[in-house]
């Protein structure tokens, strides 16, 4: 490879570039127009190479620092060697190459009374290096984490990074559970050193969300009976899960690290408003839910619905008497009698889904004949007042003709 720069003095000097044991030689002249005469204004230097400058002997030369202080190569030398920043691995490991090095050449022809100056910036090209501190990490769903690798200290405009998702930022912000790989390389147009790209990876693993799944019993919109308490229960079957109830909406910002959590999942409220429940698992993953509670006197009225016909013929259709709905009723008791007042069923009911009557005497195996029967349901409403609801239910399709 050859580079040519023309000099006023048309004098030859050499730039030698060496990599390992081999050397590449270029002849150069400085040119007539403005700018440097002997030195390139900007150049790159591979970490495992060097630059050798030899200025013609008829010039008196001094090499100066950017502050015009003589460098320790003698006050009058025509030979100057710049070593690449080899670092600990011979290719730039451990080197800080974020800024170029500036060199100043003072030269004066032996027949001239004045001196001139050339200024050169050398950009070190070192081997790309990237390291992610952890091989894997647990992350919460919907909560991005920031992955910040350690990179070789390089002059950034000459290098580029790319993640496996296509992003080109130095850091990765992601909430995707997957393997994420980052690649650091010298830009193709500048990679005269032939350094290969560096890569590293991290596996982000989602934490099991079962620990903070909201129970189905909680609804975002619910009602409260006026002057009564309402119990909100967020219990999940994991002892490591903690809870925090708030008398307000859950804030958008992340909870502070000193936030106190309670092992109690139950919360008692007495008035309408917006409440929030926060669940946090042993990994610090959070799930939050806002619950809007409103007064609704109509909704809180007892609602007890009983069908008026059953057909206990064994066809699987309407064979049993069940409560179609039993809402806002407590201490429920049902009694069914014949037209002559004989009691054929008397039971206490705690939950609607726990009760059914098969049309037999006292819910046994002796069928009752077709015909009308009378029922009376007593219960307490949500305010503790005793109520009674009565009506008629008819049995059709029975296999017996009379009550025995």
C-alpha positions as CSV (number, residue, x, y, z in Angstrom):
1,X,0.0,0.0,0.0
2,X,1.4,3.5,-0.9
3,X,0.5,7.0,0.1
4,X,2.1,10.0,-1.6
5,X,2.3,13.5,-0.1
6,X,4.4,16.2,-2.0
7,X,6.9,18.5,-0.2
8,X,8.2,22.0,-1.0
9,X,11.7,20.5,-0.7
10,X,10.6,17.5,-2.7
11,X,12.5,15.4,-0.1
12,X,11.7,11.8,0.6
13,X,10.8,10.4,3.9
14,X,9.4,7.0,4.8
15,X,6.3,5.9,6.8
16,X,6.8,2.3,7.9
17,X,3.8,0.4,9.1
18,X,4.5,-2.9,10.9
19,X,2.2,-5.6,12.0
20,X,3.7,-8.5,13.9
21,X,7.0,-9.4,12.1
22,X,6.1,-7.9,8.8
23,X,6.4,-4.3,7.6
24,X,4.6,-2.3,5.0
25,X,6.6,0.6,3.5
26,X,5.3,3.7,1.9
27,X,7.2,6.5,0.2
28,X,5.8,10.0,0.7
29,X,6.5,13.6,-0.2
30,X,4.9,16.7,1.3
31,X,3.0,18.9,-1.2
32,X,3.3,22.6,-2.2
33,X,-0.1,23.9,-0.9
34,X,-1.1,24.8,2.6
35,X,-1.2,22.2,5.4
36,X,1.4,19.8,6.7
37,X,4.5,19.2,4.7
38,X,5.9,16.1,6.2
39,X,3.2,14.5,8.4
40,X,-0.3,13.4,7.5
41,X,-2.8,15.6,9.4
42,X,-4.8,12.6,10.6
43,X,-4.0,8.9,10.6
44,X,-5.0,5.7,12.3
45,X,-2.6,3.2,13.9
46,X,-3.4,-0.4,14.7
47,X,-2.6,-1.5,18.2
48,X,-0.2,-4.2,16.9
49,X,1.6,-1.8,14.5
50,X,3.9,1.2,14.4
51,X,4.5,4.4,12.4
52,X,8.2,5.3,11.5
53,X,8.9,8.8,10.2
54,X,12.3,9.8,8.7
55,X,12.7,13.4,7.8
56,X,15.5,14.4,5.3
57,X,18.9,15.1,6.9
58,X,19.0,18.8,5.7
59,X,16.3,19.6,8.2
60,X,16.7,20.2,11.9
61,X,13.7,18.6,13.6
62,X,12.2,18.6,17.1
63,X,9.2,16.6,18.2
64,X,6.9,18.6,20.6
65,X,3.9,17.8,22.7
66,X,0.6,19.6,22.1
67,X,1.8,22.1,24.7
68,X,5.0,22.7,22.6
69,X,7.2,20.9,25.1
70,X,10.0,18.8,23.6
71,X,9.3,15.1,23.6
72,X,12.0,12.9,25.0
73,X,13.5,11.9,21.7
74,X,16.2,14.6,21.5
75,X,16.1,18.2,20.4
76,X,17.5,17.4,16.9
77,X,16.3,14.1,15.4
78,X,15.0,13.2,12.0
79,X,13.7,9.8,13.0
80,X,10.6,9.3,15.0
81,X,8.8,6.0,15.9
82,X,5.2,5.9,17.2
83,X,4.3,2.5,18.6
84,X,0.7,1.2,18.5
85,X,-1.1,1.0,21.8
86,X,-0.5,-2.8,22.2
87,X,-2.0,-3.1,25.6
88,X,-2.0,-6.2,27.8
89,X,-2.9,-8.6,24.9
90,X,-0.8,-7.0,22.1
91,X,-4.0,-5.7,20.4
92,X,-5.1,-2.9,22.7
93,X,-6.5,-4.7,25.7
94,X,-6.7,-2.4,28.7
95,X,-5.9,0.7,26.7
96,X,-7.8,4.0,26.8
97,X,-8.1,5.0,23.2
98,X,-11.1,7.3,23.4
99,X,-9.1,10.4,22.3
100,X,-6.5,10.8,19.5
101,X,-2.9,11.6,20.4
102,X,-1.6,14.8,18.9
103,X,2.0,15.2,17.7
104,X,3.8,18.4,16.7
105,X,6.9,18.4,14.4
106,X,9.1,21.5,14.3
107,X,11.4,21.5,11.4
108,X,13.9,24.1,9.9
109,X,15.9,23.7,6.7
110,X,19.6,24.2,7.2
111,X,19.6,27.1,4.8
112,X,16.6,28.8,6.3
113,X,16.3,31.3,9.2
114,X,12.8,30.3,10.2
115,X,11.1,27.1,11.4
116,X,7.8,25.5,10.4
117,X,5.4,23.2,12.1
118,X,3.4,20.1,11.2
119,X,0.6,18.8,13.4
120,X,-0.7,15.3,13.3
121,X,-3.5,13.4,15.2
122,X,-3.1,9.6,15.5
123,X,-6.2,7.6,16.3
124,X,-5.5,4.3,17.9
125,X,-7.4,1.3,16.6
126,X,-7.6,-1.4,19.2
127,X,-9.3,-4.8,19.3
128,X,-13.0,-4.6,20.0
129,X,-13.9,-6.0,23.4
130,X,-17.3,-6.3,25.1
131,X,-18.3,-8.0,28.3
132,X,-21.7,-8.3,30.1
133,X,-21.2,-8.9,33.8
134,X,-23.9,-11.6,34.1
135,X,-24.6,-14.6,32.0
136,X,-28.3,-14.5,32.9
137,X,-30.8,-12.5,34.9
138,X,-34.4,-13.0,36.1
139,X,-36.8,-10.2,35.0
140,X,-40.4,-9.3,35.7
141,X,-42.8,-9.2,32.8
142,X,-43.7,-5.7,31.6
143,X,-40.8,-4.2,33.6
144,X,-37.8,-3.4,31.3
145,X,-34.3,-3.9,32.6
146,X,-31.2,-2.0,31.4
147,X,-28.2,-4.1,30.3
148,X,-25.0,-2.1,30.3
149,X,-22.0,-4.0,28.9
150,X,-18.4,-2.9,29.5
151,X,-16.8,-2.0,26.2
152,X,-13.2,-1.4,25.2
153,X,-12.3,2.3,25.6
154,X,-12.2,3.3,22.0
155,X,-12.7,6.4,19.8
156,X,-16.5,5.8,19.3
157,X,-16.9,7.3,15.8
158,X,-14.7,4.5,14.4
159,X,-16.7,1.7,16.0
160,X,-20.3,0.4,16.1
161,X,-22.4,-1.8,18.3
162,X,-25.4,-3.9,17.4
163,X,-27.8,-6.1,19.5
164,X,-29.5,-9.2,18.3
165,X,-32.8,-7.3,18.1
166,X,-31.3,-4.8,15.7
167,X,-30.8,-1.9,18.1
168,X,-27.5,0.0,17.9
169,X,-27.4,1.7,21.3
170,X,-24.6,0.8,23.6
171,X,-27.1,-0.3,26.3
172,X,-30.1,-2.5,25.9
173,X,-33.4,-1.8,27.6
174,X,-35.7,-4.8,27.3
175,X,-38.4,-6.8,29.0
176,X,-38.2,-9.7,26.5
177,X,-37.3,-13.1,28.0
178,X,-34.7,-14.3,25.5
179,X,-31.0,-14.5,24.7
180,X,-29.7,-11.1,23.9
181,X,-26.3,-10.8,22.1
182,X,-24.3,-7.6,21.5
183,X,-21.6,-7.3,18.9
184,X,-18.9,-4.6,18.8
185,X,-16.8,-4.0,15.7
186,X,-14.6,-1.5,13.9
187,X,-16.6,0.0,11.0
188,X,-15.7,-1.9,7.8
189,X,-14.3,1.1,6.0
190,X,-11.8,1.7,8.8
191,X,-10.8,-1.9,9.8
192,X,-7.4,-1.9,8.2
193,X,-6.2,-3.9,11.2
194,X,-8.4,-6.9,10.4
195,X,-9.7,-7.1,14.0
196,X,-12.6,-9.5,14.3
197,X,-15.8,-8.3,16.1
198,X,-16.3,-9.0,19.8
199,X,-19.6,-10.5,21.1
200,X,-21.2,-11.4,24.4
201,X,-24.6,-12.5,25.5
202,X,-27.1,-12.5,28.4
203,X,-30.2,-14.6,28.9
204,X,-33.1,-12.7,30.4
205,X,-35.6,-15.1,32.0
206,X,-39.1,-14.1,33.0
207,X,-40.1,-14.7,36.6
208,X,-43.2,-16.9,36.8
209,X,-46.2,-14.5,37.1
210,X,-48.3,-17.1,39.0
211,X,-46.9,-15.6,42.2
212,X,-48.6,-12.2,41.5
213,X,-51.6,-13.2,39.5
214,X,-54.7,-11.4,40.8
215,X,-57.4,-13.8,42.1
216,X,-60.5,-13.9,39.9
217,X,-62.7,-12.9,42.8
218,X,-61.3,-9.4,42.6
219,X,-63.0,-7.2,40.0
220,X,-62.0,-3.7,38.8
221,X,-65.5,-2.5,39.4
222,X,-67.6,-3.6,42.4
223,X,-70.3,-2.3,44.7
224,X,-70.7,-1.8,48.4
225,X,-74.0,-1.7,50.3
226,X,-74.6,1.6,52.1
227,X,-73.5,1.6,55.7
228,X,-72.0,-1.9,55.4
229,X,-68.4,-3.2,55.2
230,X,-67.0,-4.8,52.2
231,X,-64.2,-7.4,52.4
232,X,-61.7,-7.5,49.5
233,X,-59.6,-10.6,49.5
234,X,-56.5,-10.8,47.2
235,X,-55.2,-14.2,48.6
236,X,-53.0,-16.2,46.3
237,X,-51.7,-19.6,47.3
238,X,-48.0,-18.7,47.7
239,X,-46.6,-17.9,51.1
240,X,-43.8,-15.7,49.6
241,X,-46.3,-13.3,48.1
242,X,-46.8,-10.0,50.0
243,X,-49.5,-7.5,49.7
244,X,-50.1,-3.8,50.0
245,X,-53.6,-2.2,50.0
246,X,-53.9,1.6,49.3
247,X,-56.8,4.0,49.8
248,X,-56.0,5.4,46.3
249,X,-55.1,4.5,42.8
250,X,-51.8,2.7,42.3
251,X,-49.2,5.3,41.2
252,X,-47.5,5.1,37.9
253,X,-44.1,5.5,39.4
254,X,-42.1,2.5,40.7
255,X,-42.6,1.9,44.4
256,X,-39.7,3.0,46.6
257,X,-37.4,0.3,47.9
258,X,-38.4,1.0,51.5
259,X,-42.2,0.5,50.8
260,X,-43.7,-1.7,53.5
261,X,-45.7,-4.7,52.5
262,X,-48.1,-6.7,54.6
263,X,-48.6,-10.5,54.6
264,X,-52.4,-9.9,55.1
265,X,-54.3,-10.2,51.8
266,X,-57.7,-9.1,53.2
267,X,-58.8,-5.5,53.3
268,X,-62.0,-4.2,54.8
269,X,-63.5,-1.0,53.4
270,X,-66.5,1.0,54.6
271,X,-67.1,3.6,51.9
272,X,-67.0,4.0,48.2
273,X,-63.9,5.1,46.4
274,X,-60.9,3.9,44.5
275,X,-58.6,1.4,46.1
276,X,-55.6,-0.5,44.9
277,X,-53.9,-3.7,45.7
278,X,-50.2,-4.4,45.1
279,X,-48.8,-8.0,45.0
280,X,-45.0,-8.5,45.2
281,X,-43.2,-11.8,45.0
282,X,-39.9,-12.9,46.4
283,X,-38.0,-11.7,43.3
284,X,-39.4,-8.2,43.7
285,X,-41.9,-8.5,40.7
286,X,-45.0,-6.4,41.2
287,X,-48.6,-6.6,40.0
288,X,-51.1,-3.9,40.8
289,X,-54.8,-3.5,40.3
290,X,-57.1,-0.6,40.9
291,X,-60.6,-1.4,42.3
292,X,-63.4,1.1,41.9
293,X,-66.0,0.7,44.7
294,X,-69.4,2.4,44.4
295,X,-72.5,2.6,46.6
296,X,-75.5,0.8,45.0
297,X,-78.6,0.4,47.3
298,X,-80.6,-1.3,44.5
299,X,-77.8,-3.8,43.9
300,X,-77.7,-4.7,47.6
301,X,-81.3,-5.7,47.8
302,X,-81.8,-9.5,48.5
303,X,-82.3,-11.5,45.3
304,X,-83.7,-14.9,45.8
305,X,-84.9,-16.7,42.7
306,X,-86.6,-20.1,42.8
307,X,-88.0,-22.0,39.8
308,X,-91.7,-23.0,39.9
309,X,-91.5,-26.4,38.2
310,X,-89.2,-29.5,38.5
311,X,-89.4,-32.7,36.5
312,X,-87.5,-35.4,38.5
313,X,-87.8,-38.1,35.8
314,X,-84.1,-38.8,35.5
315,X,-83.6,-37.3,32.0
316,X,-81.0,-34.8,33.3
317,X,-83.2,-31.8,32.5
318,X,-84.7,-29.8,35.4
319,X,-84.5,-32.9,37.6
320,X,-83.6,-30.9,40.8
321,X,-84.7,-27.7,42.5
322,X,-81.8,-25.3,42.9
323,X,-81.7,-21.6,43.6
324,X,-81.2,-19.7,40.3
325,X,-79.8,-16.9,42.4
326,X,-79.2,-16.3,46.1
327,X,-77.6,-12.9,46.6
328,X,-77.3,-10.7,49.6
329,X,-79.1,-13.3,51.7
330,X,-77.7,-14.8,54.9
331,X,-78.8,-17.6,57.3
332,X,-81.1,-19.0,54.6
333,X,-83.5,-21.8,55.5
334,X,-86.0,-23.5,53.2
335,X,-89.1,-25.5,54.1
336,X,-91.3,-27.3,51.6
337,X,-94.8,-28.8,52.5
338,X,-97.6,-30.6,50.8
339,X,-101.1,-29.1,50.4
340,X,-102.0,-30.7,53.7
341,X,-99.1,-29.1,55.6
342,X,-96.8,-32.2,55.7
343,X,-93.2,-31.2,55.8
344,X,-91.2,-32.9,53.0
345,X,-88.0,-30.9,53.2
346,X,-86.4,-28.5,55.7
347,X,-82.8,-27.4,55.3
348,X,-80.4,-24.6,56.1
349,X,-78.5,-23.2,53.1
350,X,-75.2,-21.4,53.4
351,X,-74.5,-21.1,49.7
352,X,-76.8,-21.4,46.8
353,X,-74.4,-23.8,45.0
354,X,-74.6,-26.1,48.0
355,X,-78.3,-26.7,47.9
356,X,-80.5,-28.9,45.6
357,X,-83.7,-30.9,46.1
358,X,-84.2,-34.0,44.1
359,X,-88.0,-34.1,44.5
360,X,-87.8,-36.9,47.1
361,X,-89.0,-37.0,50.7
362,X,-86.4,-35.1,52.8
363,X,-83.9,-35.3,49.9
364,X,-83.7,-39.0,50.2
365,X,-84.7,-41.8,47.7
366,X,-88.5,-41.9,48.2
367,X,-90.1,-39.9,45.3
368,X,-92.9,-37.6,45.8
369,X,-96.0,-37.6,43.6
370,X,-96.8,-34.9,41.0
371,X,-98.6,-31.8,42.2
372,X,-98.1,-28.5,43.8
373,X,-96.0,-28.0,46.9
374,X,-95.5,-24.9,49.0
375,X,-92.2,-23.4,50.0
376,X,-91.2,-20.8,52.5
377,X,-87.7,-19.4,52.6
378,X,-86.5,-17.3,55.5
379,X,-83.3,-15.3,55.5
380,X,-81.6,-12.2,56.8
381,X,-80.7,-9.4,54.5
382,X,-77.3,-7.6,54.5
383,X,-78.6,-5.4,57.4
384,X,-79.5,-8.3,59.6
385,X,-83.3,-8.0,59.2
386,X,-85.3,-11.3,58.9
387,X,-87.2,-11.7,55.7
388,X,-89.6,-14.4,54.4
389,X,-90.3,-15.4,50.8
390,X,-92.9,-18.0,49.9
391,X,-94.4,-19.5,46.8
392,X,-95.4,-22.7,45.0
393,X,-93.4,-25.3,43.2
394,X,-94.9,-28.1,41.1
395,X,-93.5,-31.6,40.6
396,X,-94.3,-33.1,37.1
397,X,-93.3,-36.4,35.7
398,X,-92.9,-38.3,39.0
399,X,-92.9,-42.1,39.0
400,X,-95.3,-42.3,42.0
401,X,-99.0,-41.4,42.2
402,X,-99.4,-40.6,45.9
403,X,-97.4,-39.8,49.0
404,X,-96.7,-43.0,51.0
